[in-house]
């Protein structure tokens, strides 16, 4: 049995070296390792079948790192599928565009890659190019006929560009007749995204293109979001464009009340002269309104802590898997690679390394915690949540696992559940200021735009 485990570990290490060769562009080493892995299918069959834990092939890794030479060998000599998809439904072209590799993306398109291919969440190469502001790539993709209105779970490319504060990308998309009032399923628009990103240049472009300054999501208008952020310039811009300072959100709050709750004094000062006085606020002044709203919020928070939060979840420790010393050593080596990649902010590479470490040692909760954080940095809330939950199953008494779960739920805008997870962590570690603050913010966020309460559930 030990020899079988050792052989399996050796194969996994060879696979890792093989994929690393594709990532680094070492074609000679790549071919050598492919021969070692050949199980009788021939070079093309072997290379096509070798994948990492997320079903990414050598072509995905080469494209992601801009290794056009490796891509050329795989496509022209081995005749591999240019549109092969990984576990997330992403093609090599999407990987290349996410990292901004123009020449590699251009080559893949020349080899027949589908410019409109999308991931399981609906994101296309154009979404990623727009989010990173890569104008050259955007123009290349648009020239191939990509739909400028293609919808992902997070909206159109214009919503992505605005949400990342990419002014030039917003301009290119608007010139390509992108809809300035496009909406996601939960009514997020490019304008709301630009305001949430505190991007005045994007906001001004969108307003010039006819974006509605009073459109709302969960009852919150752009002015509510700007009041939450506290940007004086953005608030002034919205008011000048016709934004209504007296419109209430689903909680019955005007933008000025949102600003007061956050303690955003500048925002309250701008909004006070254009907002009608609010009943029950005895002192209609900047200080009076802030004091009143924060006092009300404190009362509400105390009430929720006492009566509204779910009881502690009864989690049982997951059963441990027997891990050989060889596997443990391999896991530690992979973790070290993941830590290095994380420090370099190469979160996708860190995910890959932590995945290998977890495969070798599934008992180590810290690995799941680390990978959950990487998924969050990549904006992948569902994957982050899955890892956080698995981490809590392994270590239900670890406050950090609760923090990871709460953070993932917060990213997914499931704020009531996030508050509950943070609260579980606070009970485990009452002196943990980070957890206490996160819990309070999640409770408050449930009443504001970034945490609209799901009242109909």
LORO-76230 format. One record per residue (C-alpha): residue in one letter; y, x, z. Coordinates in steps of 0.02 Angstrom, whole numbers, padded with zeros to 5 digits, always signed. Each point is the difference from the previous one (the first is absolute). Last residue first. Layout:
REM residues N
AYXZ...
***
This chain:
REM residues 457
X+01748-01874+00079X+00158-00094-00046X+00115+00095+00115X-00037+00173-00068X+00142+00081+00094X+00119+00101-00110X-00020+00181+00048X+00113+00102-00112X+00115-00149-00013X+00021-00028+00186X-00093-00097+00132X-00166+00090-00007X+00097+00163-00007X+00049-00029+00181X-00180-00001+00059X-00042+00148-00112X+00149+00098+00067X-00052-00033+00180X-00178+00056-00033X+00055+00156-00093X+00118+00047+00143X-00140-00018+00129X-00121+00097-00110X+00121+00145-00027X+00047-00002+00185X-00180+00027+00057X+00013-00028+00188X-00105-00160-00002X-00149+00089-00084X-00148-00119-00017X+00106-00155+00027X+00129+00070-00122X-00137+00025-00130X-00055-00183+00012X+00183-00048-00019X+00013+00104-00159X-00147-00096-00072X+00075-00168+00049X+00170+00044-00071X-00083+00050-00163X-00093-00166-00006X+00166-00092+00017X+00079+00116-00129X-00119-00020-00145X+00126+00083-00118X-00137+00107-00080X+00091+00157+00062X+00008-00080+00173X-00187-00030-00006X-00027+00185-00041X+00115+00052+00143X-00088-00115+00123X-00170+00070-00048X+00060+00180+00017X+00080-00038+00169X-00160-00080+00062X-00097+00156-00051X+00130+00105+00093X-00036-00097+00159X-00181+00056+00002X-00114-00113+00106X-00079-00087-00151X-00057+00170-00068X-00126-00021-00141X+00045-00181-00034X+00183+00046+00014X-00018+00131-00137X-00089-00126-00113X+00147-00117+00024X+00123+00139-00042X-00098+00048-00155X+00000-00178-00066X+00184-00019+00041X+00051+00155-00096X-00104-00056-00149X+00087-00169+00000X+00172+00076+00024X+00000+00123-00146X+00181+00059+00002X-00048+00182-00030X+00068+00050+00171X-00102-00143+00071X-00157+00064-00084X+00033+00171+00075X+00018-00077+00174X-00167-00090-00020X-00080+00163-00055X+00057+00085+00160X-00060-00143+00111X-00167-00004-00091X-00019+00187+00029X+00049-00020+00182X-00142-00124+00025X-00133+00133-00030X-00171-00083-00008X-00010-00009-00190X-00028+00189-00012X-00044+00058-00176X+00067-00153-00091X+00151+00003+00116X+00041+00180-00046X-00016-00040-00186X+00117-00147+00023X+00120+00110+00098X+00009+00119-00148X+00031-00137-00128X+00130-00083+00110X+00089+00167+00022X+00004+00022-00188X+00082-00170-00016X+00122+00042+00140X+00067+00159-00079X+00139+00010+00130X-00026+00189+00018X-00043-00027+00183X-00121-00136-00055X-00085+00117-00123X-00026+00130+00137X-00071-00130+00120X-00117-00064-00135X-00063+00174-00039X-00033+00027+00186X-00090-00167+00008X-00113+00056-00144X-00046+00157+00096X-00031-00100+00158X-00113-00119-00095X-00099+00142-00076X-00031+00071+00174X-00055-00168+00065X-00115-00022-00151X-00082+00168+00034X-00017-00039+00186X-00090-00162-00046X+00080-00169+00036X-00095-00145+00078X+00099-00160-00024X+00086-00081+00148X-00004-00187+00028X+00170-00081-00002X+00084-00025+00167X+00029-00181+00043X+00166-00085-00019X+00048-00149+00106X+00172-00042-00066X+00131-00018+00134X+00074-00173+00013X+00118-00061-00133X+00187+00010+00032X+00099-00161+00019X+00019-00031+00186X+00070+00141+00104X+00050+00125-00134X+00070-00141-00105X+00111-00064+00139X+00065+00173+00039X+00041+00027-00183X+00095-00164-00010X+00107+00040+00151X+00041+00174-00067X+00045-00074-00170X+00121-00122+00081X+00087+00141+00093X+00008+00102-00160X+00082-00144-00090X+00132-00033+00134X+00048+00183+00026X+00016+00030-00187X+00104-00158-00022X+00120+00040+00142X+00023+00181-00054X+00047-00046-00178X+00101-00152+00050X-00028-00187+00009X-00020-00005+00189X-00086-00161+00053X-00143+00009-00124X-00080-00171+00032X+00041-00063-00176X+00028+00130-00133X+00171+00037-00073X+00009-00003-00192X-00029+00171-00078X+00125+00088-00114X+00103+00091+00134X-00156+00048+00103X-00103+00071-00143X+00083+00170-00018X+00010+00031+00188X-00178-00059+00028X-00062+00122-00132X+00092+00145+00080X-00069-00046+00171X-00183+00001-00050X-00073-00041+00171X-00160-00061-00083X+00019-00173+00074X+00185+00002-00048X-00042+00038-00182X-00126-00143-00005X+00130-00114+00077X+00127+00051-00131X-00125-00040-00138X-00017-00179+00063X-00152-00049+00102X-00090-00167-00006X-00171+00080+00014X-00039-00041-00182X+00159+00090-00054X+00175-00072+00013X+00138+00006-00131X+00173+00027+00070X+00031+00173-00075X-00029-00066-00178X-00008+00142-00127X+00126-00029-00138X+00011+00170-00085X+00140+00058+00117X-00109-00049+00148X-00144+00101-00071X+00107+00156-00028X+00078-00012+00174X-00173-00012+00078X-00061+00148-00102X+00147+00108+00053X-00015-00046+00186X-00185+00043+00006X-00077-00063+00163X-00182-00005-00055X-00029-00172+00079X+00168-00059-00066X-00050+00059-00173X-00164-00097+00014X+00089-00157+00056X+00129+00023-00138X-00139+00015-00129X-00060-00172+00056X-00135-00037+00129X-00082-00170-00009X-00172+00075-00017X+00064+00085-00156X+00173-00051-00059X+00112-00001-00154X+00183+00001+00049X+00064+00151-00099X-00084-00063-00161X-00023+00145-00121X+00107-00017-00157X-00012+00172-00079X+00162+00057+00084X-00079-00050+00166X-00152+00107-00041X+00105+00152-00043X+00103-00016+00160X-00156-00016+00109X-00079+00153-00079X+00155+00105+00038X+00012-00073+00178X-00178+00050+00045X-00036-00049+00180X-00186-00008-00041X-00006-00177+00071X+00153-00040-00106X-00084+00066-00157X-00159-00097+00039X+00095-00161+00029X+00087+00025-00167X-00162+00039-00092X-00074-00162+00068X-00121-00041+00141X-00053-00183-00009X-00169+00013+00088X-00096-00011-00164X+00114+00135-00071X+00161-00048-00087X+00096+00050-00157X+00187-00030+00015X+00063+00152-00096X-00126-00037-00138X-00034+00160-00097X+00087+00002-00169X-00039+00181-00048X+00180+00045+00047X-00041-00073+00171X-00151+00114+00010X+00099+00155-00046X+00138-00042+00126X-00124-00030+00141X-00080+00168-00039X+00171+00084+00006X+00038-00080+00169X-00166+00043+00085X+00029-00066+00176X-00186-00013+00037X+00003-00189+00017X+00106-00013-00157X-00127+00096-00103X-00148-00097+00070X+00088-00167-00027X+00040+00052-00178X-00181+00051-00029X-00050-00179+00045X-00062-00060+00168X-00089+00072+00151X-00170-00078-00037X+00028+00057-00179X+00085-00097-00139X+00033+00061-00177X+00178-00049-00049X+00040+00157-00103X-00160-00031-00097X-00057+00168-00069X+00033+00013-00187X-00038+00183-00029X+00187+00040-00007X+00012-00070+00177X-00126+00130+00057X+00096+00146-00075X+00166-00068+00064X-00070-00014+00176X-00074+00175-00008X+00167+00078-00046X+00090-00105+00130X-00107+00056+00147X+00083-00098+00139X-00146+00014+00121X-00020-00188+00017X+00032-00027-00185X-00135+00126-00050X-00120-00083+00122X+00033-00176-00064X-00009+00062-00181X-00172+00074+00031X-00057-00173+00049X-00016-00082+00170X-00101-00161+00002X-00080+00019+00171X-00170+00034-00078X+00086+00137-00101X+00080-00031-00168X-00027+00054-00179X+00154-00032-00107X+00011+00173-00080X-00185-00009-00049X-00055+00179-00032X-00037+00033-00183X-00006+00189-00011X+00185+00006-00043X+00032-00098+00160X-00096+00130+00099X+00103+00139-00081X+00165-00085+00043X-00057-00024+00179X-00046+00184+00012X+00168+00052-00072X+00097-00116+00115X-00083+00045+00165X+00105-00105+00120X-00126-00009+00143X-00020-00189-00013X-00004+00019-00189X-00150+00115+00002X-00098-00110+00120X+00040-00156-00103X-00059+00090-00157X-00162+00052+00086X-00038-00186+00027X+00019-00096+00163X-00115-00144+00047X+00011+00045+00185X-00180+00063+00003X+00034+00109-00153X+00018-00056-00180X-00051+00087-00162X+00134-00026-00132X-00023+00163-00097X-00189-00025-00006X-00083+00169-00027X-00024+00078-00171X-00068+00165+00071X+00093+00112-00122X+00159-00100-00035X+00019-00100+00160X-00065+00115+00136X+00060+00160-00083X+00174-00072-00033X+00014-00066+00178X-00043+00173+00066X+00138+00075-00107X+00123-00137+00050X-00011+00047+00184X+00145-00108+00060X-00062-00010+00179X-00038-00186-00004X-00072+00015-00174X-00124+00134+00052X-00053-00097+00154X-00024-00163-00095X-00095+00090-00139X-00115+00081+00127X-00047-00174+00057X+00068-00108+00140X-00128-00119+00072X+00088-00010+00169X-00137+00103+00086X+00014+00133-00136X-00077-00012-00172X-00130+00091-00104X-00072-00121-00128X+00113+00039-00148X-00022+00187+00024X-00189-00017+00005X-00009-00111-00153X+00112+00113-00102X-00090+00161+00051X-00177-00062-00027X-00086-00139+00093X-00139+00109+00071X+00063+00019+00178X+00148+00109-00043X+00090+00047+00161X-00017+00188-00027X+00053-00020-00181X+00156-00093+00055X+00037+00142+00121X+00006+00127-00142X+00104-00114-00111X+00131-00026+00138X+00001+00185+00042X+00047+00040-00180X+00125-00143-00010X+00101+00046+00156X+00135-00133-00013X+00036-00014+00187X-00051-00183+00013X-00149+00019-00116X-00059+00151+00100X+00027-00100+00160X-00114-00136-00070X-00138+00128-00028X+00030+00085+00168X-00017-00169+00086X-00158-00041-00098X-00072+00169+00048X+00038-00036+00183X-00084-00169-00013X-00153+00079-00080X-00012+00130+00139X+00016-00135+00133X-00143-00097-00079X-00107+00158-00002X+00038+00033+00184X-00043-00179+00045X-00165+00014-00094X-00036+00166+00086X+00033-00078+00171X-00118-00143-00042
***
